[in-house]
């Protein structure tokens, strides 16, 4: 498997893990307890600043190349691209709501926050399932190592900010939470 495809798959694992943490926080909320809003906000900032920008852009380049070679996957690839936009919109709205709660500007109804979070988590999980079930295997099968290297060299650095010591400071709380769960 190419380094690019490994990176995309590792991102999917990391995103799933973050959704598990977010889901656990929403579970606290559901049980009438207070979730760690700052942790939830860190997760959502991460989602807006890495997957929604770098990760999805790279996937879309890979899927464009895939559609050239496998036109029958065009509708699936376009649906994934549409989902990328929807995920970005939902992430932005949920992040704004979390920030408003933290800042004391919003007293949202618990059900509304929980519904918004659960919808986002569900949408993202289904999105990853679709990519992993169809498009990722097809891309690995059809795209040559040379084609994948060409994509890799043509894109800006897509280093996960939690793997980058410079950017880690921004996600320090999130990183500590993840490493304490291992």
PyMOL CGO cylinders between C-alpha atoms (Angstrom):
from pymol import cmd
from pymol.cgo import CYLINDER

trace = [
    CYLINDER, 0.00, 0.00, 0.00, 1.33, 3.45, -0.89, 0.3, 1, 1, 1, 1, 1, 1,
    CYLINDER, 1.33, 3.45, -0.89, 2.29, 5.98, 1.75, 0.3, 1, 1, 1, 1, 1, 1,
    CYLINDER, 2.29, 5.98, 1.75, -0.57, 8.21, 0.60, 0.3, 1, 1, 1, 1, 1, 1,
    CYLINDER, -0.57, 8.21, 0.60, -3.19, 5.50, 1.00, 0.3, 1, 1, 1, 1, 1, 1,
    CYLINDER, -3.19, 5.50, 1.00, -1.69, 4.51, 4.37, 0.3, 1, 1, 1, 1, 1, 1,
    CYLINDER, -1.69, 4.51, 4.37, -1.98, 8.13, 5.50, 0.3, 1, 1, 1, 1, 1, 1,
    CYLINDER, -1.98, 8.13, 5.50, -5.63, 8.35, 4.41, 0.3, 1, 1, 1, 1, 1, 1,
    CYLINDER, -5.63, 8.35, 4.41, -6.45, 5.08, 6.18, 0.3, 1, 1, 1, 1, 1, 1,
    CYLINDER, -6.45, 5.08, 6.18, -4.61, 6.21, 9.32, 0.3, 1, 1, 1, 1, 1, 1,
    CYLINDER, -4.61, 6.21, 9.32, -6.58, 9.45, 9.23, 0.3, 1, 1, 1, 1, 1, 1,
    CYLINDER, -6.58, 9.45, 9.23, -9.78, 7.40, 9.11, 0.3, 1, 1, 1, 1, 1, 1,
    CYLINDER, -9.78, 7.40, 9.11, -8.66, 5.46, 12.18, 0.3, 1, 1, 1, 1, 1, 1,
    CYLINDER, -8.66, 5.46, 12.18, -7.82, 8.69, 14.01, 0.3, 1, 1, 1, 1, 1, 1,
    CYLINDER, -7.82, 8.69, 14.01, -11.12, 10.32, 13.03, 0.3, 1, 1, 1, 1, 1, 1,
    CYLINDER, -11.12, 10.32, 13.03, -13.04, 7.26, 14.22, 0.3, 1, 1, 1, 1, 1, 1,
    CYLINDER, -13.04, 7.26, 14.22, -11.24, 7.45, 17.53, 0.3, 1, 1, 1, 1, 1, 1,
    CYLINDER, -11.24, 7.45, 17.53, -12.14, 11.12, 17.90, 0.3, 1, 1, 1, 1, 1, 1,
    CYLINDER, -12.14, 11.12, 17.90, -15.77, 10.32, 17.11, 0.3, 1, 1, 1, 1, 1, 1,
    CYLINDER, -15.77, 10.32, 17.11, -15.69, 7.65, 19.83, 0.3, 1, 1, 1, 1, 1, 1,
    CYLINDER, -15.69, 7.65, 19.83, -14.48, 10.28, 22.32, 0.3, 1, 1, 1, 1, 1, 1,
    CYLINDER, -14.48, 10.28, 22.32, -17.08, 12.80, 21.14, 0.3, 1, 1, 1, 1, 1, 1,
    CYLINDER, -17.08, 12.80, 21.14, -19.77, 10.12, 21.35, 0.3, 1, 1, 1, 1, 1, 1,
    CYLINDER, -19.77, 10.12, 21.35, -18.73, 9.33, 24.95, 0.3, 1, 1, 1, 1, 1, 1,
    CYLINDER, -18.73, 9.33, 24.95, -19.04, 13.02, 25.83, 0.3, 1, 1, 1, 1, 1, 1,
    CYLINDER, -19.04, 13.02, 25.83, -22.51, 13.14, 24.24, 0.3, 1, 1, 1, 1, 1, 1,
    CYLINDER, -22.51, 13.14, 24.24, -23.36, 10.04, 26.28, 0.3, 1, 1, 1, 1, 1, 1,
    CYLINDER, -23.36, 10.04, 26.28, -22.56, 11.97, 29.45, 0.3, 1, 1, 1, 1, 1, 1,
    CYLINDER, -22.56, 11.97, 29.45, -24.81, 14.73, 28.21, 0.3, 1, 1, 1, 1, 1, 1,
    CYLINDER, -24.81, 14.73, 28.21, -27.60, 12.22, 27.54, 0.3, 1, 1, 1, 1, 1, 1,
    CYLINDER, -27.60, 12.22, 27.54, -27.33, 10.88, 31.10, 0.3, 1, 1, 1, 1, 1, 1,
    CYLINDER, -27.33, 10.88, 31.10, -27.79, 14.40, 32.50, 0.3, 1, 1, 1, 1, 1, 1,
    CYLINDER, -27.79, 14.40, 32.50, -24.12, 14.90, 33.32, 0.3, 1, 1, 1, 1, 1, 1,
    CYLINDER, -24.12, 14.90, 33.32, -21.94, 17.74, 32.12, 0.3, 1, 1, 1, 1, 1, 1,
    CYLINDER, -21.94, 17.74, 32.12, -19.62, 16.81, 29.26, 0.3, 1, 1, 1, 1, 1, 1,
    CYLINDER, -19.62, 16.81, 29.26, -16.19, 18.32, 28.81, 0.3, 1, 1, 1, 1, 1, 1,
    CYLINDER, -16.19, 18.32, 28.81, -17.20, 21.08, 26.41, 0.3, 1, 1, 1, 1, 1, 1,
    CYLINDER, -17.20, 21.08, 26.41, -13.59, 22.15, 25.92, 0.3, 1, 1, 1, 1, 1, 1,
    CYLINDER, -13.59, 22.15, 25.92, -12.62, 18.64, 24.86, 0.3, 1, 1, 1, 1, 1, 1,
    CYLINDER, -12.62, 18.64, 24.86, -15.60, 18.53, 22.50, 0.3, 1, 1, 1, 1, 1, 1,
    CYLINDER, -15.60, 18.53, 22.50, -14.59, 21.91, 21.08, 0.3, 1, 1, 1, 1, 1, 1,
    CYLINDER, -14.59, 21.91, 21.08, -10.98, 20.76, 20.62, 0.3, 1, 1, 1, 1, 1, 1,
    CYLINDER, -10.98, 20.76, 20.62, -12.24, 17.76, 18.66, 0.3, 1, 1, 1, 1, 1, 1,
    CYLINDER, -12.24, 17.76, 18.66, -14.40, 19.94, 16.46, 0.3, 1, 1, 1, 1, 1, 1,
    CYLINDER, -14.40, 19.94, 16.46, -11.61, 22.49, 15.87, 0.3, 1, 1, 1, 1, 1, 1,
    CYLINDER, -11.61, 22.49, 15.87, -9.38, 19.62, 14.84, 0.3, 1, 1, 1, 1, 1, 1,
    CYLINDER, -9.38, 19.62, 14.84, -12.09, 18.28, 12.51, 0.3, 1, 1, 1, 1, 1, 1,
    CYLINDER, -12.09, 18.28, 12.51, -12.47, 21.71, 10.89, 0.3, 1, 1, 1, 1, 1, 1,
    CYLINDER, -12.47, 21.71, 10.89, -8.74, 22.33, 10.57, 0.3, 1, 1, 1, 1, 1, 1,
    CYLINDER, -8.74, 22.33, 10.57, -7.44, 19.00, 9.37, 0.3, 1, 1, 1, 1, 1, 1,
    CYLINDER, -7.44, 19.00, 9.37, -9.97, 16.55, 7.90, 0.3, 1, 1, 1, 1, 1, 1,
    CYLINDER, -9.97, 16.55, 7.90, -12.24, 19.25, 6.48, 0.3, 1, 1, 1, 1, 1, 1,
    CYLINDER, -12.24, 19.25, 6.48, -9.35, 21.04, 4.80, 0.3, 1, 1, 1, 1, 1, 1,
    CYLINDER, -9.35, 21.04, 4.80, -6.37, 18.79, 4.09, 0.3, 1, 1, 1, 1, 1, 1,
    CYLINDER, -6.37, 18.79, 4.09, -7.68, 15.24, 4.34, 0.3, 1, 1, 1, 1, 1, 1,
    CYLINDER, -7.68, 15.24, 4.34, -10.81, 15.70, 2.24, 0.3, 1, 1, 1, 1, 1, 1,
    CYLINDER, -10.81, 15.70, 2.24, -8.97, 17.68, -0.43, 0.3, 1, 1, 1, 1, 1, 1,
    CYLINDER, -8.97, 17.68, -0.43, -6.50, 14.84, -0.88, 0.3, 1, 1, 1, 1, 1, 1,
    CYLINDER, -6.50, 14.84, -0.88, -9.27, 12.26, -1.03, 0.3, 1, 1, 1, 1, 1, 1,
    CYLINDER, -9.27, 12.26, -1.03, -11.03, 14.27, -3.71, 0.3, 1, 1, 1, 1, 1, 1,
    CYLINDER, -11.03, 14.27, -3.71, -7.87, 14.30, -5.85, 0.3, 1, 1, 1, 1, 1, 1,
    CYLINDER, -7.87, 14.30, -5.85, -7.52, 10.54, -5.44, 0.3, 1, 1, 1, 1, 1, 1,
    CYLINDER, -7.52, 10.54, -5.44, -11.19, 10.00, -6.28, 0.3, 1, 1, 1, 1, 1, 1,
    CYLINDER, -11.19, 10.00, -6.28, -10.94, 12.25, -9.37, 0.3, 1, 1, 1, 1, 1, 1,
    CYLINDER, -10.94, 12.25, -9.37, -8.12, 10.05, -10.68, 0.3, 1, 1, 1, 1, 1, 1,
    CYLINDER, -8.12, 10.05, -10.68, -10.17, 6.98, -9.80, 0.3, 1, 1, 1, 1, 1, 1,
    CYLINDER, -10.17, 6.98, -9.80, -13.19, 8.28, -11.76, 0.3, 1, 1, 1, 1, 1, 1,
    CYLINDER, -13.19, 8.28, -11.76, -10.98, 8.67, -14.84, 0.3, 1, 1, 1, 1, 1, 1,
    CYLINDER, -10.98, 8.67, -14.84, -10.19, 4.96, -14.70, 0.3, 1, 1, 1, 1, 1, 1,
    CYLINDER, -10.19, 4.96, -14.70, -13.47, 3.68, -13.26, 0.3, 1, 1, 1, 1, 1, 1,
    CYLINDER, -13.47, 3.68, -13.26, -16.28, 5.92, -14.55, 0.3, 1, 1, 1, 1, 1, 1,
    CYLINDER, -16.28, 5.92, -14.55, -18.89, 3.63, -12.99, 0.3, 1, 1, 1, 1, 1, 1,
    CYLINDER, -18.89, 3.63, -12.99, -17.77, 5.00, -9.59, 0.3, 1, 1, 1, 1, 1, 1,
    CYLINDER, -17.77, 5.00, -9.59, -18.47, 8.61, -10.59, 0.3, 1, 1, 1, 1, 1, 1,
    CYLINDER, -18.47, 8.61, -10.59, -21.77, 8.91, -8.72, 0.3, 1, 1, 1, 1, 1, 1,
    CYLINDER, -21.77, 8.91, -8.72, -20.27, 7.45, -5.55, 0.3, 1, 1, 1, 1, 1, 1,
    CYLINDER, -20.27, 7.45, -5.55, -17.26, 9.75, -5.73, 0.3, 1, 1, 1, 1, 1, 1,
    CYLINDER, -17.26, 9.75, -5.73, -19.48, 12.78, -6.31, 0.3, 1, 1, 1, 1, 1, 1,
    CYLINDER, -19.48, 12.78, -6.31, -21.64, 11.78, -3.35, 0.3, 1, 1, 1, 1, 1, 1,
    CYLINDER, -21.64, 11.78, -3.35, -18.53, 11.59, -1.17, 0.3, 1, 1, 1, 1, 1, 1,
    CYLINDER, -18.53, 11.59, -1.17, -17.53, 15.08, -2.32, 0.3, 1, 1, 1, 1, 1, 1,
    CYLINDER, -17.53, 15.08, -2.32, -21.01, 16.35, -1.49, 0.3, 1, 1, 1, 1, 1, 1,
    CYLINDER, -21.01, 16.35, -1.49, -20.71, 14.74, 1.94, 0.3, 1, 1, 1, 1, 1, 1,
    CYLINDER, -20.71, 14.74, 1.94, -17.39, 16.51, 2.48, 0.3, 1, 1, 1, 1, 1, 1,
    CYLINDER, -17.39, 16.51, 2.48, -19.18, 19.84, 2.06, 0.3, 1, 1, 1, 1, 1, 1,
    CYLINDER, -19.18, 19.84, 2.06, -22.04, 18.80, 4.34, 0.3, 1, 1, 1, 1, 1, 1,
    CYLINDER, -22.04, 18.80, 4.34, -19.63, 17.55, 7.00, 0.3, 1, 1, 1, 1, 1, 1,
    CYLINDER, -19.63, 17.55, 7.00, -17.76, 20.86, 6.89, 0.3, 1, 1, 1, 1, 1, 1,
    CYLINDER, -17.76, 20.86, 6.89, -21.01, 22.81, 7.27, 0.3, 1, 1, 1, 1, 1, 1,
    CYLINDER, -21.01, 22.81, 7.27, -22.23, 20.65, 10.16, 0.3, 1, 1, 1, 1, 1, 1,
    CYLINDER, -22.23, 20.65, 10.16, -18.83, 20.80, 11.86, 0.3, 1, 1, 1, 1, 1, 1,
    CYLINDER, -18.83, 20.80, 11.86, -18.79, 24.58, 11.61, 0.3, 1, 1, 1, 1, 1, 1,
    CYLINDER, -18.79, 24.58, 11.61, -22.34, 24.94, 12.99, 0.3, 1, 1, 1, 1, 1, 1,
    CYLINDER, -22.34, 24.94, 12.99, -21.70, 22.51, 15.86, 0.3, 1, 1, 1, 1, 1, 1,
    CYLINDER, -21.70, 22.51, 15.86, -18.38, 24.20, 16.68, 0.3, 1, 1, 1, 1, 1, 1,
    CYLINDER, -18.38, 24.20, 16.68, -20.08, 27.60, 16.80, 0.3, 1, 1, 1, 1, 1, 1,
    CYLINDER, -20.08, 27.60, 16.80, -22.76, 26.21, 19.13, 0.3, 1, 1, 1, 1, 1, 1,
    CYLINDER, -22.76, 26.21, 19.13, -20.17, 24.64, 21.44, 0.3, 1, 1, 1, 1, 1, 1,
    CYLINDER, -20.17, 24.64, 21.44, -18.19, 27.88, 21.53, 0.3, 1, 1, 1, 1, 1, 1,
    CYLINDER, -18.19, 27.88, 21.53, -21.36, 29.84, 22.37, 0.3, 1, 1, 1, 1, 1, 1,
    CYLINDER, -21.36, 29.84, 22.37, -22.12, 27.44, 25.23, 0.3, 1, 1, 1, 1, 1, 1,
    CYLINDER, -22.12, 27.44, 25.23, -18.57, 27.74, 26.60, 0.3, 1, 1, 1, 1, 1, 1,
    CYLINDER, -18.57, 27.74, 26.60, -18.65, 31.54, 26.27, 0.3, 1, 1, 1, 1, 1, 1,
    CYLINDER, -18.65, 31.54, 26.27, -22.01, 31.68, 28.05, 0.3, 1, 1, 1, 1, 1, 1,
    CYLINDER, -22.01, 31.68, 28.05, -23.79, 33.23, 25.07, 0.3, 1, 1, 1, 1, 1, 1,
    CYLINDER, -23.79, 33.23, 25.07, -26.10, 30.32, 24.54, 0.3, 1, 1, 1, 1, 1, 1,
    CYLINDER, -26.10, 30.32, 24.54, -28.26, 28.20, 26.75, 0.3, 1, 1, 1, 1, 1, 1,
    CYLINDER, -28.26, 28.20, 26.75, -29.18, 25.58, 24.23, 0.3, 1, 1, 1, 1, 1, 1,
    CYLINDER, -29.18, 25.58, 24.23, -31.66, 22.87, 25.05, 0.3, 1, 1, 1, 1, 1, 1,
    CYLINDER, -31.66, 22.87, 25.05, -29.84, 19.64, 25.89, 0.3, 1, 1, 1, 1, 1, 1,
    CYLINDER, -29.84, 19.64, 25.89, -31.83, 17.72, 23.29, 0.3, 1, 1, 1, 1, 1, 1,
    CYLINDER, -31.83, 17.72, 23.29, -30.80, 20.17, 20.57, 0.3, 1, 1, 1, 1, 1, 1,
    CYLINDER, -30.80, 20.17, 20.57, -27.08, 19.89, 21.35, 0.3, 1, 1, 1, 1, 1, 1,
    CYLINDER, -27.08, 19.89, 21.35, -27.31, 16.12, 21.63, 0.3, 1, 1, 1, 1, 1, 1,
    CYLINDER, -27.31, 16.12, 21.63, -29.24, 15.84, 18.35, 0.3, 1, 1, 1, 1, 1, 1,
    CYLINDER, -29.24, 15.84, 18.35, -26.72, 18.05, 16.55, 0.3, 1, 1, 1, 1, 1, 1,
    CYLINDER, -26.72, 18.05, 16.55, -23.77, 16.06, 17.90, 0.3, 1, 1, 1, 1, 1, 1,
    CYLINDER, -23.77, 16.06, 17.90, -25.32, 12.67, 17.21, 0.3, 1, 1, 1, 1, 1, 1,
    CYLINDER, -25.32, 12.67, 17.21, -26.23, 13.67, 13.67, 0.3, 1, 1, 1, 1, 1, 1,
    CYLINDER, -26.23, 13.67, 13.67, -22.68, 14.85, 12.96, 0.3, 1, 1, 1, 1, 1, 1,
    CYLINDER, -22.68, 14.85, 12.96, -21.14, 11.69, 14.45, 0.3, 1, 1, 1, 1, 1, 1,
    CYLINDER, -21.14, 11.69, 14.45, -23.56, 9.45, 12.54, 0.3, 1, 1, 1, 1, 1, 1,
    CYLINDER, -23.56, 9.45, 12.54, -23.00, 11.32, 9.27, 0.3, 1, 1, 1, 1, 1, 1,
    CYLINDER, -23.00, 11.32, 9.27, -19.23, 11.08, 9.61, 0.3, 1, 1, 1, 1, 1, 1,
    CYLINDER, -19.23, 11.08, 9.61, -19.25, 7.40, 10.55, 0.3, 1, 1, 1, 1, 1, 1,
    CYLINDER, -19.25, 7.40, 10.55, -21.45, 6.54, 7.56, 0.3, 1, 1, 1, 1, 1, 1,
    CYLINDER, -21.45, 6.54, 7.56, -19.23, 8.67, 5.32, 0.3, 1, 1, 1, 1, 1, 1,
    CYLINDER, -19.23, 8.67, 5.32, -16.11, 6.77, 6.44, 0.3, 1, 1, 1, 1, 1, 1,
    CYLINDER, -16.11, 6.77, 6.44, -17.89, 3.45, 6.00, 0.3, 1, 1, 1, 1, 1, 1,
    CYLINDER, -17.89, 3.45, 6.00, -18.78, 4.33, 2.41, 0.3, 1, 1, 1, 1, 1, 1,
    CYLINDER, -18.78, 4.33, 2.41, -15.23, 5.42, 1.60, 0.3, 1, 1, 1, 1, 1, 1,
    CYLINDER, -15.23, 5.42, 1.60, -13.70, 2.32, 3.17, 0.3, 1, 1, 1, 1, 1, 1,
    CYLINDER, -13.70, 2.32, 3.17, -16.21, -0.07, 1.60, 0.3, 1, 1, 1, 1, 1, 1,
    CYLINDER, -16.21, -0.07, 1.60, -16.04, 1.12, -1.98, 0.3, 1, 1, 1, 1, 1, 1,
    CYLINDER, -16.04, 1.12, -1.98, -13.78, 3.96, -3.03, 0.3, 1, 1, 1, 1, 1, 1,
    CYLINDER, -13.78, 3.96, -3.03, -10.65, 3.22, -1.01, 0.3, 1, 1, 1, 1, 1, 1,
    CYLINDER, -10.65, 3.22, -1.01, -10.40, -0.43, -2.12, 0.3, 1, 1, 1, 1, 1, 1,
    CYLINDER, -10.40, -0.43, -2.12, -11.07, 0.61, -5.73, 0.3, 1, 1, 1, 1, 1, 1,
    CYLINDER, -11.07, 0.61, -5.73, -8.40, 3.32, -5.56, 0.3, 1, 1, 1, 1, 1, 1,
    CYLINDER, -8.40, 3.32, -5.56, -5.86, 0.88, -4.12, 0.3, 1, 1, 1, 1, 1, 1,
    CYLINDER, -5.86, 0.88, -4.12, -6.68, -1.64, -6.82, 0.3, 1, 1, 1, 1, 1, 1,
    CYLINDER, -6.68, -1.64, -6.82, -6.79, 0.69, -9.82, 0.3, 1, 1, 1, 1, 1, 1,
    CYLINDER, -6.79, 0.69, -9.82, -4.35, 3.52, -9.14, 0.3, 1, 1, 1, 1, 1, 1,
    CYLINDER, -4.35, 3.52, -9.14, -0.73, 2.63, -9.74, 0.3, 1, 1, 1, 1, 1, 1,
    CYLINDER, -0.73, 2.63, -9.74, 2.00, 3.33, -7.24, 0.3, 1, 1, 1, 1, 1, 1,
    CYLINDER, 2.00, 3.33, -7.24, 3.35, 5.89, -9.72, 0.3, 1, 1, 1, 1, 1, 1,
    CYLINDER, 3.35, 5.89, -9.72, -0.03, 7.68, -9.94, 0.3, 1, 1, 1, 1, 1, 1,
    CYLINDER, -0.03, 7.68, -9.94, -0.34, 7.76, -6.15, 0.3, 1, 1, 1, 1, 1, 1,
    CYLINDER, -0.34, 7.76, -6.15, 3.23, 9.12, -5.78, 0.3, 1, 1, 1, 1, 1, 1,
    CYLINDER, 3.23, 9.12, -5.78, 2.41, 11.80, -8.36, 0.3, 1, 1, 1, 1, 1, 1,
    CYLINDER, 2.41, 11.80, -8.36, -0.62, 12.83, -6.32, 0.3, 1, 1, 1, 1, 1, 1,
    CYLINDER, -0.62, 12.83, -6.32, 1.44, 12.82, -3.15, 0.3, 1, 1, 1, 1, 1, 1,
    CYLINDER, 1.44, 12.82, -3.15, 4.13, 15.08, -4.61, 0.3, 1, 1, 1, 1, 1, 1,
    CYLINDER, 4.13, 15.08, -4.61, 1.56, 17.48, -6.09, 0.3, 1, 1, 1, 1, 1, 1,
    CYLINDER, 1.56, 17.48, -6.09, -0.28, 18.22, -2.85, 0.3, 1, 1, 1, 1, 1, 1,
    CYLINDER, -0.28, 18.22, -2.85, 0.71, 20.48, 0.02, 0.3, 1, 1, 1, 1, 1, 1,
    CYLINDER, 0.71, 20.48, 0.02, 1.92, 18.85, 3.22, 0.3, 1, 1, 1, 1, 1, 1,
    CYLINDER, 1.92, 18.85, 3.22, -0.95, 16.93, 4.76, 0.3, 1, 1, 1, 1, 1, 1,
    CYLINDER, -0.95, 16.93, 4.76, 0.68, 16.18, 8.09, 0.3, 1, 1, 1, 1, 1, 1,
    CYLINDER, 0.68, 16.18, 8.09, -1.82, 15.53, 10.84, 0.3, 1, 1, 1, 1, 1, 1,
    CYLINDER, -1.82, 15.53, 10.84, -1.47, 18.46, 13.26, 0.3, 1, 1, 1, 1, 1, 1,
    CYLINDER, -1.47, 18.46, 13.26, -1.49, 16.10, 16.24, 0.3, 1, 1, 1, 1, 1, 1,
    CYLINDER, -1.49, 16.10, 16.24, 1.57, 14.40, 14.77, 0.3, 1, 1, 1, 1, 1, 1,
    CYLINDER, 1.57, 14.40, 14.77, 3.32, 17.74, 14.27, 0.3, 1, 1, 1, 1, 1, 1,
    CYLINDER, 3.32, 17.74, 14.27, 5.16, 19.05, 17.35, 0.3, 1, 1, 1, 1, 1, 1,
    CYLINDER, 5.16, 19.05, 17.35, 4.64, 22.68, 16.25, 0.3, 1, 1, 1, 1, 1, 1,
    CYLINDER, 4.64, 22.68, 16.25, 0.89, 22.30, 15.89, 0.3, 1, 1, 1, 1, 1, 1,
    CYLINDER, 0.89, 22.30, 15.89, 0.52, 19.98, 18.88, 0.3, 1, 1, 1, 1, 1, 1,
    CYLINDER, 0.52, 19.98, 18.88, 0.26, 22.92, 21.28, 0.3, 1, 1, 1, 1, 1, 1,
    CYLINDER, 0.26, 22.92, 21.28, -3.13, 23.83, 19.78, 0.3, 1, 1, 1, 1, 1, 1,
    CYLINDER, -3.13, 23.83, 19.78, -4.40, 20.29, 20.39, 0.3, 1, 1, 1, 1, 1, 1,
    CYLINDER, -4.40, 20.29, 20.39, -2.52, 19.62, 23.62, 0.3, 1, 1, 1, 1, 1, 1,
    CYLINDER, -2.52, 19.62, 23.62, -5.66, 18.92, 25.69, 0.3, 1, 1, 1, 1, 1, 1,
    CYLINDER, -5.66, 18.92, 25.69, -7.03, 16.61, 23.05, 0.3, 1, 1, 1, 1, 1, 1,
    CYLINDER, -7.03, 16.61, 23.05, -3.70, 14.81, 22.68, 0.3, 1, 1, 1, 1, 1, 1,
    CYLINDER, -3.70, 14.81, 22.68, -3.45, 14.30, 26.47, 0.3, 1, 1, 1, 1, 1, 1,
    CYLINDER, -3.45, 14.30, 26.47, -6.99, 12.90, 26.55, 0.3, 1, 1, 1, 1, 1, 1,
    CYLINDER, -6.99, 12.90, 26.55, -6.25, 10.46, 23.73, 0.3, 1, 1, 1, 1, 1, 1,
    CYLINDER, -6.25, 10.46, 23.73, -2.96, 9.28, 25.23, 0.3, 1, 1, 1, 1, 1, 1,
    CYLINDER, -2.96, 9.28, 25.23, -4.54, 8.82, 28.67, 0.3, 1, 1, 1, 1, 1, 1,
    CYLINDER, -4.54, 8.82, 28.67, -7.16, 6.51, 27.12, 0.3, 1, 1, 1, 1, 1, 1,
    CYLINDER, -7.16, 6.51, 27.12, -4.57, 4.14, 25.64, 0.3, 1, 1, 1, 1, 1, 1,
]
cmd.load_cgo(trace, "trace")
